[in-house]
Amino acid sequence: MCRHLAYLGPPASLRSVLIDPPHGLYRQAWAPRRQRYGTVNADGFGVGWYAPDDPDPARYRRAVPIWGDESFADVARVTSAGALLAAVRCATAGTDPGIAAVAPYASGRWLFSHNGVLDGWPTAAAGLAATLPAGSLLGLEARVDSALLWALVRHRLELGLGAGDALADTVAALRAAGAAGRFNFLLTDGRVIAATAAGDTLCYRASGHAVVVASEPGDDEPGWTEMPDGCVVTATPRQVSVAPLAVPGNPAPSASPVSPDQNTEDGRIAIR
């Protein structure tokens, strides 16, 4: 269900990050190589990016397949950013169609995407909604599981949790409430990327000048590190930290910085 990607680094055209890589997010819309659930991401796409001196991101979202938007390649060619988050959508059954249901979701400086599904939607949403402040559901962008999960994450950000902690605490709360599903989250404020591997694939590549966190590699070049299931990643161009997600009743250890010498030979990392 869905593929997504976030980038932080020197200004780069949206095209160079999303379209030009041979197996980039653009191609993953119709030919993902590691997607475990669903085969085509044709229910919409979206990109959010940060312009210089403006903390709030711009968004371009469409409820059509990314390859069906005749203008996007031109827009992407001439638009550059040092931070972006993009997603292609494979809709959960029973959720709303339309632009409002397409990631990235936004609030202030934050951009968010969900790759996965809340099992039992919409019935399963009732108990989770009760954990939010009164009136929070009125602010949902669409009647879709991802929008509800974003509300849970946003609530934690508003309480002051950092990006990685907000995602990890949301996953822990979902599990404690007995909610089942796949909860690969992706979040950025243009300065840091946080992501969870909780039921689907996740990887990153960091060069010291730039970092990409994605559902799957955009090419076959070296440097990609595959995340094991059940972890939260916090990344900047200079450092990537990884920690296991908490098991209900068992708090997770703190995150450990990851350097190239911690990578195992097959591209996976060992979480300490």
C-alpha positions as CSV (number, residue, x, y, z in Angstrom):
1,M,0.0,0.0,0.0
2,C,1.8,3.1,-1.3
3,R,5.4,4.1,-1.7
4,H,7.0,7.2,-0.2
5,L,10.3,9.1,0.0
6,A,11.8,12.1,1.9
7,Y,15.0,14.0,1.0
8,L,17.2,16.4,2.9
9,G,20.3,18.0,1.4
10,P,21.6,20.5,-1.1
11,P,18.9,22.0,-3.3
12,A,17.9,19.6,-6.0
13,S,15.2,19.5,-8.7
14,L,12.1,17.5,-7.8
15,R,12.7,15.7,-11.1
16,S,16.2,14.6,-10.1
17,V,14.9,13.1,-6.8
18,L,11.6,11.6,-8.0
19,I,11.7,11.0,-11.7
20,D,15.2,10.5,-13.0
21,P,16.4,7.6,-10.8
22,P,15.8,4.4,-12.8
23,H,13.6,2.9,-10.1
24,G,12.6,6.1,-8.4
25,L,9.2,7.0,-6.9
26,Y,7.8,7.9,-10.3
27,R,8.4,4.4,-11.6
28,Q,7.4,2.8,-8.3
29,A,3.9,4.1,-9.0
30,W,3.5,1.3,-11.6
31,A,6.5,-1.0,-11.1
32,P,7.5,-1.1,-7.4
33,R,10.2,-3.8,-6.8
34,R,9.7,-4.3,-3.0
35,Q,6.1,-3.5,-2.4
36,R,4.5,-6.4,-0.4
37,Y,0.9,-5.3,-0.6
38,G,-0.8,-4.1,-3.8
39,T,0.9,-3.9,-7.2
40,V,0.1,-0.5,-8.6
41,N,0.0,2.9,-6.9
42,A,-2.4,4.7,-9.2
43,D,-4.8,6.4,-6.7
44,G,-3.0,9.7,-6.6
45,F,0.3,11.3,-5.7
46,G,1.7,14.2,-3.9
47,V,4.9,16.2,-3.2
48,G,5.6,18.7,-0.5
49,W,8.7,20.8,-0.5
50,Y,10.2,23.8,1.3
51,A,11.1,27.1,-0.3
52,P,14.0,29.2,1.0
53,D,13.1,31.4,4.0
54,D,9.6,29.9,4.3
55,P,9.1,27.3,7.1
56,D,5.7,26.1,5.8
57,P,5.9,23.7,2.8
58,A,4.2,23.9,-0.5
59,R,2.2,20.9,-1.8
60,Y,1.3,19.6,-5.2
61,R,-1.3,16.8,-5.0
62,R,-3.4,15.1,-7.6
63,A,-6.0,12.3,-7.4
64,V,-4.6,10.7,-10.6
65,P,-1.7,8.4,-11.3
66,I,1.6,10.3,-11.3
67,W,2.2,9.3,-14.9
68,G,-1.2,10.7,-15.9
69,D,-0.3,14.2,-14.9
70,E,1.0,15.8,-18.1
71,S,2.3,18.9,-16.2
72,F,4.2,17.3,-13.3
73,A,7.4,16.5,-15.2
74,D,7.7,20.1,-16.3
75,V,6.9,21.4,-12.8
76,A,9.4,19.0,-11.3
77,R,12.1,20.0,-13.8
78,V,12.2,23.6,-12.8
79,T,11.3,23.3,-9.1
80,S,14.2,22.8,-6.6
81,A,14.3,22.2,-2.9
82,G,16.6,21.2,-0.2
83,A,13.9,19.2,1.6
84,L,10.9,17.3,0.3
85,L,8.4,14.5,1.0
86,A,6.6,12.7,-1.7
87,A,4.2,9.7,-2.0
88,V,2.3,7.7,-4.6
89,R,-1.0,6.2,-3.3
90,C,-2.6,2.7,-3.4
91,A,-5.9,3.5,-1.6
92,T,-7.1,1.4,1.4
93,A,-10.5,-0.1,0.6
94,G,-13.4,1.9,2.0
95,T,-11.4,5.2,2.2
96,D,-12.2,8.4,0.4
97,P,-10.9,9.1,-3.1
98,G,-9.8,12.6,-4.1
99,I,-7.0,15.0,-3.5
100,A,-7.7,15.5,0.2
101,A,-6.9,11.8,0.8
102,V,-3.5,12.0,-0.9
103,A,-0.3,12.4,1.1
104,P,1.6,14.3,2.1
105,Y,-0.7,15.7,4.8
106,A,0.5,19.0,6.3
107,S,0.2,21.0,9.5
108,G,2.4,24.1,10.0
109,R,5.9,23.1,9.0
110,W,5.2,19.3,9.1
111,L,4.7,16.9,6.2
112,F,3.5,13.4,6.8
113,S,2.8,10.2,4.8
114,H,1.6,6.7,5.8
115,N,2.5,3.6,3.9
116,G,0.2,0.8,5.2
117,V,-3.3,0.3,6.5
118,L,-5.3,0.4,9.7
119,D,-7.0,-3.0,9.7
120,G,-10.8,-3.0,10.2
121,W,-11.2,0.6,8.9
122,P,-13.5,2.4,9.6
123,T,-14.8,0.4,12.6
124,A,-11.3,0.3,14.2
125,A,-11.2,4.1,14.2
126,A,-13.8,4.6,16.9
127,G,-11.6,3.6,19.8
128,L,-8.5,5.5,18.5
129,A,-10.5,8.7,17.9
130,A,-11.5,8.7,21.6
131,T,-7.8,9.2,22.5
132,L,-7.7,12.6,20.7
133,P,-8.7,15.9,22.1
134,A,-12.3,16.9,21.5
135,G,-12.8,18.3,18.0
136,S,-9.7,16.8,16.6
137,L,-11.7,14.7,14.1
138,L,-13.2,17.8,12.6
139,G,-9.8,18.7,11.3
140,L,-9.3,15.5,9.4
141,E,-8.4,16.2,5.8
142,A,-10.3,13.2,4.5
143,R,-12.2,10.1,5.7
144,V,-9.2,7.8,5.4
145,D,-7.2,5.8,7.8
146,S,-4.0,7.7,7.1
147,A,-5.6,11.0,8.0
148,L,-6.7,9.6,11.4
149,L,-3.2,8.2,12.0
150,W,-1.8,11.7,11.1
151,A,-4.1,13.2,13.7
152,L,-2.6,10.9,16.3
153,V,1.0,11.8,15.3
154,R,0.1,15.5,15.1
155,H,-1.3,15.5,18.6
156,R,2.0,14.2,19.9
157,L,3.9,16.8,18.0
158,E,1.7,19.5,19.6
159,L,2.5,18.0,23.0
160,G,6.1,18.7,22.3
161,L,7.5,15.3,21.3
162,G,10.3,15.2,18.7
163,A,9.7,13.8,15.3
164,G,11.0,10.3,16.0
165,D,9.4,10.1,19.4
166,A,6.0,11.2,18.1
167,L,6.0,8.4,15.5
168,A,7.2,5.7,17.9
169,D,4.7,6.7,20.6
170,T,1.9,6.6,18.0
171,V,2.8,3.1,17.0
172,A,3.1,2.1,20.6
173,A,-0.3,3.5,21.4
174,L,-1.9,1.8,18.4
175,R,-0.5,-1.6,19.5
176,A,-1.5,-1.0,23.1
177,A,-5.0,-0.3,21.9
178,G,-5.1,-3.6,20.0
179,A,-5.1,-1.9,16.6
180,A,-3.7,-4.1,13.9
181,G,-2.2,-3.0,10.6
182,R,0.9,-1.7,8.9
183,F,2.3,1.6,10.2
184,N,5.2,2.8,8.1
185,F,5.1,6.5,8.8
186,L,7.2,9.2,7.2
187,L,7.6,12.7,8.7
188,T,9.7,15.9,8.1
189,D,9.8,19.5,9.0
190,G,12.4,20.3,6.4
191,R,15.2,19.9,8.9
192,V,14.9,16.3,10.1
193,I,13.3,13.1,8.7
194,A,11.7,10.5,10.9
195,A,10.2,7.2,9.7
196,T,9.0,3.9,11.1
197,A,9.4,0.4,9.6
198,A,6.3,-1.3,11.0
199,G,5.0,-3.8,8.5
200,D,6.5,-2.8,5.2
201,T,9.9,-2.0,3.6
202,L,12.1,1.0,4.5
203,C,15.6,2.0,3.6
204,Y,17.9,5.0,3.6
205,R,21.0,6.4,1.9
206,A,23.2,9.0,3.5
207,S,26.2,10.7,1.9
208,G,27.3,13.2,4.5
209,H,25.7,16.0,2.3
210,A,22.3,14.5,1.7
211,V,20.0,11.8,3.0
212,V,17.1,10.0,1.4
213,V,14.6,7.8,3.4
214,A,12.4,5.7,1.2
215,S,10.1,2.7,0.9
216,E,12.6,1.2,-1.5
217,P,15.8,2.1,-3.3
218,G,15.5,4.3,-6.4
219,D,18.5,2.7,-8.1
220,D,21.0,-0.2,-7.7
221,E,23.9,2.0,-6.8
222,P,25.7,1.2,-3.5
223,G,25.0,3.0,-0.2
224,W,21.4,1.9,0.5
225,T,20.8,0.5,3.9
226,E,17.7,-1.6,4.5
227,M,15.9,-1.2,7.8
228,P,14.7,-4.2,9.7
229,D,11.0,-4.3,10.6
230,G,10.1,-2.8,14.0
231,C,12.3,0.3,14.1
232,V,12.2,4.1,14.1
233,V,14.7,6.1,12.1
234,T,15.7,9.7,12.6
235,A,17.8,11.2,9.9
236,T,19.7,14.4,8.9
237,P,22.3,14.6,6.2
238,R,25.0,14.3,8.9
239,Q,23.6,11.5,11.1
240,V,21.1,8.7,11.0
241,S,19.8,7.2,14.3
242,V,17.9,4.0,14.6
243,A,16.0,2.5,17.6
244,P,13.6,-0.5,18.0
245,L,10.0,0.3,18.4
246,A,8.6,-0.3,21.9
247,V,6.6,-3.5,22.6
248,P,3.5,-2.8,24.7
249,G,4.6,-2.9,28.4
250,N,8.3,-2.8,27.4
251,P,9.8,0.6,26.6
252,A,12.2,0.8,23.7
253,P,15.9,1.5,24.3
254,S,17.2,4.9,23.1
255,A,18.3,5.4,19.5
256,S,21.9,4.7,18.5
257,P,23.7,6.7,15.8
258,V,24.5,4.6,12.7
259,S,27.7,5.0,10.8
260,P,28.8,3.1,7.7
261,D,30.9,0.6,9.7
262,Q,27.8,-0.5,11.6
263,N,26.2,-1.8,8.3
264,T,26.3,-5.5,7.8
265,E,27.5,-7.0,4.5
266,D,24.0,-7.5,3.1
267,G,23.0,-3.9,3.6
268,R,21.0,-4.4,6.7
269,I,21.9,-2.6,10.0
270,A,22.3,-4.1,13.4
271,I,20.3,-2.2,16.0
272,R,22.0,-2.1,19.3
